Amino acid sequence: MDGGPQAGASAAPAAIRDFYTRLCRRGKPRKVALVASMRKLLLILNAVLRDQVPWQPDRMPMAGEA
């Protein structure tokens, strides 16, 4: 892979990219942050399919938000 995990994160939706960046800034290894971001995206996609509603990234709760 040419760009490493960061290259994949740059093609992700902004909310997922921000999540990945925040994890890296907190000191998580890049691969750990990438897998956590992929898992978050998969959970979102699963919920979209389950509920039959379009994804609304502005309504996505982030860690630490209630």
C-alpha positions as CSV (number, residue, x, y, z in Angstrom):
1,M,0.0,0.0,0.0
2,D,1.5,3.3,-1.0
3,G,0.0,5.8,1.4
4,G,-0.6,3.5,4.4
5,P,-3.7,3.7,6.6
6,Q,-3.8,7.5,6.2
7,A,-4.5,7.2,2.4
8,G,-7.5,5.1,3.1
9,A,-8.8,7.4,5.7
10,S,-8.6,10.4,3.4
11,A,-11.2,8.8,1.1
12,A,-13.6,8.2,4.0
13,P,-16.6,10.5,4.8
14,A,-15.5,13.5,6.9
15,A,-17.1,12.2,10.1
16,I,-15.1,9.0,9.9
17,R,-11.9,10.8,8.9
18,D,-12.3,13.1,11.9
19,F,-12.8,10.1,14.2
20,Y,-9.6,8.5,12.8
21,T,-7.6,11.7,13.2
22,R,-8.8,12.1,16.8
23,L,-7.8,8.6,17.7
24,C,-4.3,9.1,16.2
25,R,-3.9,12.3,18.2
26,R,-4.8,10.5,21.4
27,G,-1.9,8.2,20.7
28,K,-3.6,5.1,19.2
29,P,-1.4,3.3,16.7
30,R,-2.5,4.1,13.1
31,K,-3.7,0.5,12.4
32,V,-5.7,0.4,15.5
33,A,-7.3,3.8,14.6
34,L,-8.0,2.5,11.1
35,V,-9.7,-0.7,12.3
36,A,-11.8,1.3,14.8
37,S,-12.8,3.7,11.9
38,M,-13.7,0.8,9.7
39,R,-15.8,-0.8,12.4
40,K,-17.6,2.5,13.0
41,L,-18.4,2.8,9.3
42,L,-19.6,-0.8,9.1
43,L,-21.9,-0.3,12.1
44,I,-23.3,2.9,10.4
45,L,-23.9,1.0,7.2
46,N,-25.6,-1.8,9.0
47,A,-27.9,0.6,10.7
48,V,-28.7,2.3,7.4
49,L,-29.6,-1.0,5.8
50,R,-31.6,-2.2,8.9
51,D,-33.6,1.0,9.2
52,Q,-33.9,1.7,5.5
53,V,-33.0,5.4,5.9
54,P,-30.3,7.4,4.3
55,W,-27.2,8.2,6.3
56,Q,-27.2,11.6,7.9
57,P,-23.6,12.3,9.0
58,D,-24.6,15.5,10.8
59,R,-26.7,13.4,13.2
60,M,-23.9,10.9,13.9
61,P,-23.1,10.9,17.6
62,M,-19.4,11.0,18.4
63,A,-17.6,9.6,21.4
64,G,-18.2,11.6,24.5
65,E,-21.4,13.2,23.2
66,A,-24.7,12.5,24.7
